[in-house]
Amino acid sequence: MTALGVLSLCASRGVKLILEGEDRITLEGPQAARDEVRETIRAVKPEVVTLLRSQRQAEVSAAFAQAFARLGNLYDGDLVGSLCARIVGERPTLARAINTAEAAADAAALAYQQGTAPDSTQFLAALAIWEGAWREAIAAVTGDACSDCGRTDTTILVTTNTGRFCRACLRPGPLNRKGAPHA
C-alpha cells in the first residue's frame, strides 16, 4: 500500500495521524481501528512521514496566503515594499512589532512543519498576531488611526483640519500633535 493509500485507509477508519518530532507518528481514534492500521503504517512509515510533513507545509503556505489576501483587501499598494518602508520611517515601534510577530509566526510555522508542535494552534495564533500588527500598520497609513496616539481600536475618530483623533487625544488646534499626553 502507498503512503497516500495509508492516509485514505486511516481517514476511512476514523484514525487521525499526528506527526511528532522527526518521524514519530501518533494515532488517534478508535482503538480497534488504530490496531488495524498500525502495521500498514509501519510498512511505509518514511513515505507517510514525508506526506504528513508536506501536508503541514501546504497548510502553512495556505494560511499565510489567506492572511496576505485579507491584508491585500485592506491596502491597495505593495504591502512588503512601499508600506513597510513607510512604517519603518513613520512608526518604528510598529515596524519592530511587525518584525517580532513575523519571527514568532515563522518559528511557530517551522515547529508545526517539523512536527515539534502537535497541531497548528500555536502557528495560527502567532499568524493572527502578525496579521493584527499589519492591520494596525495599514490603519495607521490609511487614516483609520488616531493622529496622536495611533490607536486603531476606537469606535469613533473625529476628523479635524489637523488630523483624525480618538476621544482621548481630541483637543483644540495646535495641541493635536504626535506624542501629546493624553487627558
HUGI-V821152 format. One record per run of one state. SS is the DSSP state (~ for helix, > for strand, _ for the rest). FROM is the first residue (numbers start at 1). TO is the last residue. Records with the same first field share a line. If there is no record, write none. Layout:
BEGIN
SS: FROM-TO, FROM-TO
END
This chain:
BEGIN
_: 1-2, 14-15, 21-23, 29-30, 44-44, 75-78, 91-91, 115-120, 143-157, 161-162, 166-172, 176-183
~: 3-13, 31-43, 45-74, 79-90, 92-114, 121-142, 173-175
>: 16-20, 24-28, 158-160, 163-165
END
